[in-house]
Amino acid sequence: SSASLKKVDGCTYTSATDGSLGYDVVQVDAQIGQAMIGAIKAKMPGESVTPFDIGIPNSVSFTQTLPGGVDSQVTVLSGDKSITVAATRKDGDVAKSQASAKAAAKLLVSHS
């Protein structure tokens, strides 16, 4: 079989004042998905990247400080789907950024 990635769904919601919330759902071979999770974990932690735990197996989560605020990203491998959520907050509230990314990822996993 040929290895491939196929985008299933995704969108971004943007607020001029508060930040943004976006997600992508990609169909992926399980082995490729595991390799992607492993590669992300291998690159952390860095000076500007702080990992956090969302309590979901086969997942990786981190927050980074960007010029426009804080960005929390969650990637979860759920069966043959890779789900990535990014929540950016212009006010710099790390806890709210992480909570938004975690809640959206859990909702998407429950529907995948």
C-alpha positions in Angstrom: 0.0 0.0 0.0 1.2 3.5 -0.6 1.7 5.9 2.3 -0.3 9.0 2.1 -1.9 11.8 4.0 -5.4 12.9 3.1 -7.0 16.0 4.7 -10.5 15.1 6.0 -11.5 18.4 7.6 -10.2 21.6 9.0 -10.9 25.3 9.6 -9.8 28.4 11.6 -11.8 30.8 13.6 -10.1 34.2 14.0 -11.0 37.1 16.3 -9.4 40.5 15.6 -9.1 41.1 19.4 -8.8 37.7 21.1 -6.8 35.3 18.9 -7.7 32.2 17.0 -8.7 28.5 17.2 -8.0 26.2 14.3 -8.0 22.5 13.6 -7.1 19.9 11.0 -8.1 16.3 10.7 -5.9 14.2 8.4 -6.4 10.5 7.4 -3.0 8.9 8.0 -1.5 5.4 8.1 -1.1 4.5 11.8 2.7 3.9 11.5 3.2 7.3 9.9 1.0 8.9 12.6 3.1 7.4 15.3 6.3 8.6 13.6 4.8 12.1 13.4 4.0 12.1 17.1 7.5 10.8 17.9 9.2 13.4 15.8 7.3 16.2 17.5 8.1 14.9 21.0 11.8 14.5 20.0 12.0 18.2 19.1 10.7 19.3 22.6 11.3 20.9 24.9 13.0 23.9 23.5 13.6 27.4 24.8 10.3 28.7 23.5 8.3 25.5 23.7 6.7 24.1 26.9 5.1 20.6 26.7 1.8 19.9 28.7 -0.2 16.8 29.2 -3.9 16.4 28.0 -4.4 12.9 29.3 -5.0 11.3 25.9 -2.9 8.4 24.7 -1.0 8.9 21.4 -0.9 12.6 21.8 1.6 15.5 22.1 0.8 19.0 23.4 2.9 22.1 23.7 2.6 25.9 24.2 4.9 28.4 22.6 5.2 32.1 23.0 4.8 34.0 19.7 5.0 37.7 18.8 1.2 37.9 18.8 0.6 36.0 22.0 0.6 32.4 23.2 -0.1 29.4 21.0 -1.1 26.0 22.4 -1.1 23.0 20.0 -2.4 19.5 20.5 -1.9 16.6 18.1 -3.7 13.3 18.8 -3.6 10.1 16.8 -7.0 8.5 16.9 -7.2 5.3 14.7 -6.4 6.4 11.2 -6.9 10.1 11.9 -4.4 12.7 13.1 -6.1 15.6 14.8 -4.3 18.8 15.4 -5.7 21.8 17.2 -4.1 25.2 17.7 -5.4 27.9 20.1 -3.8 31.3 20.1 -4.5 34.0 22.7 -3.4 37.6 22.2 -3.7 38.3 25.9 -1.0 35.7 26.8 -3.2 33.6 29.0 -1.4 30.2 28.8 -4.0 28.3 30.9 -6.9 29.4 28.7 -4.9 28.7 25.6 -4.2 25.2 26.8 -7.7 24.6 28.0 -9.2 25.7 24.6 -6.8 23.4 22.6 -7.5 20.5 25.0 -11.3 20.8 24.9 -11.4 21.1 21.1 -9.1 18.1 20.6 -11.1 16.0 23.0 -14.3 16.9 21.2 -12.8 16.1 17.8 -11.5 12.8 19.0 -14.9 11.9 20.3 -16.4 12.5 16.9 -13.7 10.8 14.8 
